Amino acid sequence: MHEQSLFASVPVHQHHELLQQLAGLTAMQPRHCLERRLIFKAYRKPGMAGRIGASQDLQQGDLQRLNKMLNGNMYYTQVVGPVSESDFGSTAPIDRDTQMAGMDDSKPYDSSSPSYDYERQPWKLEFRDIPEAGTRSAVTSRLMSSATLPRGDVVEAMNAWGYHFITEYVVEGDMFVLNDIAIFLHRVLHYPGGDESSLPRRQLPALKDMTLFEKSGSYVLQAFIIVQDGSNQETMKTASQHLFGLREQLKSAVLLEQADRLSLDTRAK
Amino acid sequence: MSNLTQEQIKVLEQSRQRLVQLTRSLGSLIASLNQSDPLPPWTSLQSQASIISNNLISVSDQLSDQRDLLSNLVAYPGPEYPGRTQANTLEQLLRTKLDPRVEDWVARGRAAGTESTGPSNFSDPDAAYKPLSDAQLAELWEWAPLEANQEARRRNWGGNFTLEEREAGIENVVTGLRRQLEDDDGEEESEGEEEDGEEMDVVGVHRKPGAAEFEYNIAPHHPHPVQPFVPLDLILRYMTTGRMP
């Protein structure tokens, strides 16, 4: 899949008006989203690269592909989990084992008191390549892929795949959809304390204690279209034309632009 | 019974012409409904309907204008009329009563006419001043936004004056504003950004010819503009790799 996008920086004083304008333009109410984003970085497992033995049964083509996979570029990748406002600042649910000991495991979790259960947090792995270089059209186009991960703790699974946890942050924003364009007006929130924990948090602090990454509170506007078949020039062209159409429509409010390619560089050096 | 004057024949001829036009436009509507698949677009149906309605109006005007003459005329066959071969037409022409089917139509039309102008309104003269019921309100709300949008789309937005005002001369327009409005045809509104410190002005919504959507011309005024400290690149870089700027 390919993602084509345009970005704009939205100063905080313009945020409210822009929300209204987007609601008017898209004829929909904004969909508020909160996401936990965990950043993982690939590392080369010792002994994996350049291994030659036990390759007799592999076809030559397969071998090449495997070598490319193992020795090719390594990337940062994100694990994204949707959370809700009530997940913040809530306590962990009663331990499942205790509940089972009480013999009422037929009853689901006590949903009356808000609680955040890290073990039940759904996750999605989102991979984005570095944006394509030297494309003639002025949109950021990059290869992307996403996959659903098992709920709960992903670090172990990610480690097994050769990724280790770097950091995490929360993205807060509003989503709009205009025909085939998704419009995401968002900003990054930091966890208070700022201590770089080596594992994802199991508890979320209160939302009001979260600090802004960009101190003035500005937002990032991303308009994107996901194209299933990136090799189809026709659909890619249509998608970028749609994005240009949106840019025209919004140009007096915000200036949507191609992002700096290197700022979206996901290659791990 | 005297012979018809030239004038009266002309009147009859005119009525005939108008009736012919009416039957023609009815015929073409029926044909387009019957034959075209898929159905013709509603705009074409609408325009045909309005043609028919215009034809009906002209027929009705003609009939009521010449009422005296037409109600006094009596048809009878002349000696040279081919009564044997055209017996059917002759019967039609000599009828004094309407066809039963037509009589039904006429009765229905009369009933509809008295309903709309008749007793219901006269018996309740306050009806026009009563507030709308909830259902009526709901109906209005359903209708109004679409209709308003349609109306808005029909216009070429931008600039400070409507076409009507411009045609009548913009000096005569009472704007109630102290500052002078320029008649700039809606091109360079966003240039006035720095001038006054209001919040946000939607200074114009205009539609480019050929484009279906509106453009919003917004002059981003704000009393306390706060520009972001961190450039977009660094935010994106952080979001991608988690590296602090």
Interface residues (C-beta under 8 A of the other chain):
Chain A: F7 A8 S9 P11 V12 H13 Q14 E17 Q21 G24 L25 R37 I39 K41 Y76 R128 I166 T167 E168 Y169 V171 V188 F213 E214 K215 S216 G217 S218 V220 E248 Q249 L250 K251 S252 A253 A259 D260 L262 S263 L264 D265 T266 A268
Chain B: S190 M200 E213 F214 E215 Y216 N217 I218 A219 P220 H222 H224 P225 V226 Q227 P228 F229 V230 P231 L232 D233 L234 I235 L236 R237 Y238 M239 T240 T241 G242
